[in-house]
Amino acid sequence: MIELDFYGTLVAASLVLLLGRGLVTRVGFLRSYNIPEPVAGGLVVAVLLLILRTFDIEVRFDTSLQTPLMLAFFATIGLSADLASLKKGGRIVGIFLLAVIGLLVVQNAMGIGLATLLGLDPLMGLLTGSITLAGGHGTGAAWGAVFSEKYGLASASELALASATFGLVLGGLIGGPVARLLIKRVQVPGCNPQQAPRLPRGFEQPNKERSITPFSFVETLALIAVSLLAGNLLNGVLHGTAFELPTFVCVLFVGVVLRNGLSALGLYQVFEREVSVLGNVSLSLFLAIALMSLKLWDLAALALPIFIILAVQALVMALFAIFVTFRVMGSNYDAAVLAAGHCGFGLGATPTAIANMQAVTQRYGPSQIAFLVVPMVGAFFIDIVNVIVIKLYLALPFFAAV
């Protein structure tokens, strides 16, 4: 057993990002299919650790930094949310939310249907649906405990975590290829000689140069810290009530209030370029730690029927993004980027969606609409509507008899 402490894990995560950058730069396949750098590097390390485990060598990382990094990322999403811009994108957000709800319904119907055909408990199909794919590890663990205690489903928590891991991996792998396929059908804005080039904002092209000063860095760091503190306090107040929300949603909400409240009062204007830099650092390190610490042997332990269900769910996600998300969002470049993002949080998590879209926009050009819509739907609305959809399925007479 090799255990890396906080510092060792931070060094490993940094090396994973450098490895991912080198792989994407040098391997044409990864570059052509827009595979995010943290995904490329993290999966290589996860595979190496799986090989080491066959020789009875296991490496464990200190993941205590993972949650703060994820929360810091969502704080920067909130601090980047200008309500005036959100108001302009209200209709687009609504349309995309409807597409997201449609996928949740399809995922659960597909999971239950396949589980029934394969002779499994239909609750397993629900666990391999939107609970773990759109919900991720946190939602999966919570519902896994409910299914074990209330419905007596054996190993529900283990199945939920393994399914969420599968989704996280596939969510980071299929978004880029889906976008590449769709972009062949559209006019990329930067390729139009009559259109003036637009400077990227926020998270669209993270490698663009951004001016930073020590004082502005401290100011932005203070805003992120306040968002983390107030968000955790708000989560504590709401805990156990009908209004309980995940911590990252509370942190994002505080960031939105800070950004727009300070601006409305004329006290301070958030430095968007700085926010995006700190947000991208947090996102990259979070994904690196999450992916390099994946226990791929949990996937290997999945029974063949469960693996079949999850593989079909990944295919359904790709097809849904191509034939539904892309079309309802306008069948243009922004729609292609949105489809890549939908693959990210439809199977994995919002950070994966952002990484997918960054891999696309870094190569083809910025998409303001995608980076406006996906973080808001993926952070604010997905967990709320997912819970509603799951409870509606559980209310069916089909499950009442289980």
C-alpha positions in Angstrom: 0.0 0.0 0.0 1.3 3.4 -1.1 -0.4 6.4 0.5 0.1 9.9 -0.8 -0.6 12.7 1.6 -2.0 16.1 0.8 1.2 17.4 -0.8 1.9 14.2 -2.7 -1.6 14.2 -4.1 -1.3 17.8 -5.2 2.0 17.0 -7.0 0.4 13.9 -8.6 -2.6 16.0 -9.8 -0.4 18.6 -11.3 1.7 15.9 -13.1 -1.6 14.4 -14.4 -2.6 17.7 -15.9 0.9 18.1 -17.6 0.6 14.5 -18.8 -2.8 15.2 -20.2 -1.6 18.3 -22.0 1.3 16.4 -23.5 -1.0 13.6 -24.7 -3.6 15.8 -26.3 -0.8 17.9 -28.0 1.0 14.8 -29.4 -1.7 12.3 -30.0 -3.8 13.3 -33.0 -6.7 11.0 -32.0 -7.2 12.8 -28.7 -6.9 16.2 -30.3 -9.2 15.4 -33.1 -12.0 14.1 -30.9 -11.6 16.9 -28.3 -10.8 14.8 -25.3 -10.3 17.1 -22.3 -6.7 17.2 -20.9 -7.6 16.2 -17.3 -9.6 13.2 -18.7 -6.8 12.0 -20.9 -4.1 12.2 -18.2 -6.4 11.0 -15.4 -7.5 7.9 -17.2 -4.0 6.9 -18.1 -3.0 7.1 -14.4 -6.2 5.2 -13.4 -5.3 2.4 -15.9 -1.7 2.3 -14.6 -3.0 2.0 -11.0 -5.3 -0.8 -12.1 -2.3 -2.7 -13.6 -0.3 -2.1 -10.4 -3.2 -3.6 -8.4 -2.8 -6.9 -10.3 0.6 -7.0 -8.6 -0.9 -6.3 -5.2 0.3 -2.7 -5.2 -2.3 -0.1 -4.4 -1.9 3.6 -4.4 -4.3 5.8 -2.3 -4.6 9.5 -2.6 -5.6 12.2 -0.1 -8.8 13.4 -1.6 -9.5 16.1 1.1 -8.7 18.8 -1.5 -11.3 17.5 -4.0 -14.4 18.9 -2.4 -13.0 22.4 -1.8 -11.8 22.5 -5.4 -15.2 21.5 -6.7 -16.9 24.1 -4.5 -14.4 26.8 -5.5 -15.2 26.0 -9.2 -18.9 26.5 -8.6 -18.2 29.7 -6.7 -16.5 31.0 -9.8 -19.5 29.9 -11.9 -21.7 32.0 -9.6 -19.3 35.0 -9.6 -19.4 34.9 -13.4 -23.2 34.9 -13.6 -24.4 38.3 -14.7 -28.2 38.4 -14.2 -28.6 40.8 -17.1 -27.0 38.2 -19.4 -29.0 35.4 -17.8 -32.2 37.4 -18.5 -31.3 37.5 -22.2 -30.7 33.8 -22.2 -33.9 32.9 -20.3 -35.7 31.3 -23.2 -32.6 29.3 -24.2 -32.1 28.1 -20.6 -35.8 27.0 -20.6 -35.4 25.1 -23.9 -32.3 23.4 -22.7 -33.9 22.5 -19.4 -36.7 20.8 -21.2 -34.1 18.7 -23.2 -32.4 17.8 -19.9 -35.7 16.7 -18.4 -36.4 14.6 -21.5 -33.1 12.8 -21.1 -33.8 12.1 -17.4 -37.1 10.4 -18.3 -35.5 8.4 -21.1 -32.6 7.3 -18.9 -34.9 5.9 -16.2 -37.3 4.3 -18.7 -34.3 2.7 -20.5 -32.7 1.5 -17.2 -35.9 0.0 -15.9 -36.8 -1.6 -19.3 -33.4 -3.2 -19.8 -33.2 -4.4 -16.2 -36.6 -6.1 -16.6 -35.6 -7.7 -19.9 -32.4 -9.0 -18.3 -34.2 -10.5 -15.3 -32.9 -7.9 -12.7 -34.7 -6.0 -10.0 -36.2 -2.9 -11.7 -34.8 -0.8 -8.9 -31.3 -1.7 -10.3 -32.5 -0.2 -13.6 -33.5 3.0 -11.8 -30.0 3.1 -10.1 -28.4 2.8 -13.5 -30.5 5.6 -14.8 -30.6 9.3 -13.9 -29.9 8.6 -10.2 -26.2 7.9 -10.9 -25.7 9.1 -14.4 -27.2 12.6 -14.2 -26.9 12.7 -10.4 -23.3 11.5 -9.9 -21.7 9.9 -6.9 -23.4 12.1 -4.3 -26.9 11.4 -5.5 -26.1 7.8 -6.2 -24.8 7.2 -2.7 -27.9 8.9 -1.1 -30.4 6.9 -3.2 -28.4 3.7 -2.8 -28.8 4.0 1.0 -32.6 4.5 0.5 -32.9 1.5 -1.8 -31.0 -0.7 0.7 -33.0 0.4 3.8 -36.5 0.9 2.4 -36.6 -1.6 -0.5 -34.1 -4.1 0.8 -32.0 -4.0 -2.4 -28.7 -5.7 -1.6 -25.4 -3.9 -2.5 -27.3 -0.8 -3.8 -24.7 1.7 -2.6 -21.9 -0.3 -4.2 -23.8 -0.5 -7.5 -24.6 3.2 -7.4 -21.0 4.2 -6.9 -19.7 1.9 -9.6 -22.4 3.2 -12.0 -21.5 6.8 -11.2 -17.9 6.0 -11.9 -18.7 4.5 -15.2 -20.8 7.6 -16.1 -18.0 10.0 -15.1 -15.5 8.2 -17.4 -17.9 8.0 -20.4 -19.2 11.5 -19.9 -15.7 12.8 -20.4 -15.0 10.6 -23.4 -18.1 10.9 -25.6 -18.7 14.7 -25.5 -15.8 15.6 -27.7 -16.5 13.1 -30.5 -20.2 14.0 -30.5 -19.3 17.7 -30.9 -16.8 16.9 -33.7 -19.5 15.0 -35.6 -22.0 17.8 -35.2 -19.5 20.6 -36.0 -19.0 19.1 -39.5 -22.6 20.1 -40.2 -22.5 23.7 -39.1 -20.7 27.0 -39.9 -18.2 27.7 -37.1 -18.3 31.5 -36.3 -14.6 32.0 -36.5 -14.6 30.6 -40.1 -16.8 33.4 -41.4 -14.5 36.1 -42.9 -17.3 38.7 -42.8 -17.9 38.3 -39.1 -15.7 40.2 -36.7 -13.8 38.0 -34.3 -15.2 38.0 -30.7 -13.0 37.9 -27.7 -13.6 34.9 -25.5 -15.1 35.4 -22.0 -15.1 33.4 -18.8 -14.5 29.7 -19.2 -14.7 29.5 -23.0 -11.0 29.4 -23.9 -9.0 28.8 -20.7 -5.6 29.1 -22.4 -6.1 32.6 -23.6 -3.8 35.1 -21.9 -5.3 37.0 -19.0 -3.8 40.0 -17.2 -3.5 39.3 -13.4 -2.2 41.5 -10.6 -1.5 40.5 -7.0 -4.1 42.8 -5.6 -6.9 41.7 -8.0 -5.9 38.1 -7.3 -6.5 38.6 -3.6 -9.8 40.4 -4.2 -11.1 37.5 -6.3 -9.7 34.9 -3.9 -11.6 36.8 -1.1 -14.9 36.6 -3.1 -14.4 32.8 -3.6 -13.7 32.3 0.1 -16.8 34.3 1.1 -18.9 32.2 -1.3 -17.5 29.0 0.2 -18.1 30.1 3.8 -21.6 31.6 3.2 -22.6 28.7 1.0 -21.7 26.1 3.6 -23.5 28.2 6.3 -26.6 28.4 4.0 -26.4 24.6 3.4 -26.4 24.1 7.2 -29.4 26.2 7.7 -31.4 24.4 4.9 -30.3 21.0 6.0 -33.2 18.8 6.9 -35.8 21.2 5.5 -38.0 21.0 2.4 -35.6 23.5 0.8 -32.4 21.4 1.3 -30.0 21.7 -1.6 -26.6 20.3 -2.4 -23.7 22.3 -0.9 -22.3 23.3 -4.4 -25.7 24.8 -5.3 -25.6 27.0 -2.2 -22.1 28.1 -2.9 -23.0 29.0 -6.5 -26.1 30.9 -5.3 -24.0 33.0 -2.9 -21.6 33.7 -5.8 -24.5 34.9 -7.9 -25.7 37.2 -5.1 -22.3 38.6 -4.4 -21.6 39.3 -8.1 -24.9 41.0 -8.8 -25.4 42.6 -5.4 -22.0 44.3 -5.3 -22.5 45.5 -8.9 -26.1 46.8 -8.2 -24.8 48.8 -5.2 -21.9 50.2 -7.2 -19.4 48.8 -4.7 -17.4 46.5 -6.8 -17.2 45.0 -10.3 -16.1 41.4 -10.5 -12.9 40.9 -12.5 -14.2 38.1 -14.9 -10.8 37.3 -16.4 -9.4 36.6 -12.9 -12.5 34.6 -11.8 -12.2 32.4 -14.9 -8.4 31.7 -14.3 -9.0 30.7 -10.7 -12.1 28.7 -11.8 -10.2 26.8 -14.5 -7.4 26.0 -12.0 -9.9 24.6 -9.5 -11.7 22.7 -12.3 -8.6 21.1 -13.7 -7.2 20.0 -10.4 -10.6 18.7 -9.3 -10.9 16.6 -12.4 -7.4 15.4 -12.2 -7.8 14.2 -8.6 -11.2 12.7 -9.4 -10.1 10.7 -12.4 -6.7 9.6 -11.2 -8.2 8.2 -8.0 -10.9 6.3 -9.9 -11.1 2.7 -8.9 -11.5 1.1 -12.3 -11.6 -2.4 -10.7 -15.1 -1.4 -9.4 -16.2 -1.3 -13.0 -14.5 -4.6 -13.7 -16.6 -6.0 -10.8 -19.9 -5.0 -12.4 -22.0 -8.0 -13.5 -22.4 -8.3 -17.2 -26.1 -7.3 -17.3 -25.3 -4.1 -15.4 -22.4 -3.3 -17.7 -24.8 -3.9 -20.7 -27.3 -1.4 -19.3 -24.7 1.3 -18.7 -23.1 0.8 -22.1 -26.6 1.2 -23.7 -27.1 4.3 -21.5 -23.9 5.8 -22.9 -25.0 5.2 -26.5 -28.5 6.6 -25.7 -26.8 9.8 -24.3 -24.8 10.2 -27.5 -27.8 9.7 -29.7 -30.0 12.0 -27.6 -27.3 14.8 -27.8 -27.1 14.4 -31.6 -30.8 14.0 -32.5 -32.5 16.0 -29.7 -30.2 18.4 -27.9 -28.4 19.6 -31.0 -31.7 20.1 -33.0 -33.8 21.8 -30.3 -31.0 24.2 -29.4 -30.8 25.5 -33.0 -28.6 23.0 -35.0 -25.7 25.5 -35.0 -22.2 25.8 -33.5 -23.5 26.8 -30.1 -25.9 23.8 -30.2 -22.9 21.5 -30.9 -21.0 22.8 -27.9 -24.2 22.5 -25.8 -24.5 18.8 -26.9 -20.9 18.2 -25.7 -21.8 19.7 -22.4 -25.0 17.7 -22.1 -22.9 14.5 -22.6 -20.7 15.7 -19.7 -23.4 16.2 -17.0 -25.9 13.8 -18.6 -23.5 10.9 -17.7 -21.1 12.5 -15.2 -21.1 15.9 -13.6 -21.1 19.6 -14.4 -17.3 20.0 -14.1 -17.1 17.2 -16.8 -19.5 19.2 -19.0 -17.4 22.3 -18.7 -14.2 20.4 -19.5 -15.9 18.9 -22.6 -17.0 22.3 -23.8 -13.6 23.8 -23.2 -11.9 21.1 -25.2 -14.3 22.1 -28.1 -14.1 25.9 -27.8 -10.4 25.8 -27.4 -10.1 24.3 -30.8 -13.0 25.8 -32.7 -13.7 29.1 -31.0 -15.8 30.5 -28.1 -19.5 29.9 -27.5 -20.9 32.4 -25.0 -24.4 30.8 -25.0 -23.1 27.3 -24.0 -21.1 28.7 -21.1 -24.1 30.7 -20.0 -26.6 27.9 -20.2 -24.8 24.7 -19.1 -23.5 25.8 -15.7 -26.9 27.2 -14.7 -28.9 24.2 -15.7 -26.2 21.7 -14.6 -25.8 23.3 -11.2 -29.1 24.9 -10.3 -31.7 22.8 -12.0 -30.5 19.3 -12.7 -30.6 18.1 -9.1 -34.0 19.5 -8.4 -35.7 18.1 -11.5 -33.9 14.8 -11.1 -35.3 14.3 -7.7 -38.8 15.1 -9.0 -38.4 12.7 -11.9 -37.1 9.9 -9.7 -39.9 10.3 -7.2 -42.5 10.2 -9.9 -41.1 6.9 -11.2 -41.1 5.5 -7.6 -44.7 6.5 -7.3 -45.7 4.3 -10.2 -47.8 1.2 -9.2 -45.0 -0.8 -10.8 -42.7 0.1 -7.9 -45.3 0.2 -5.2 -45.5 -3.5 -5.5 -41.8 -4.0 -5.2 
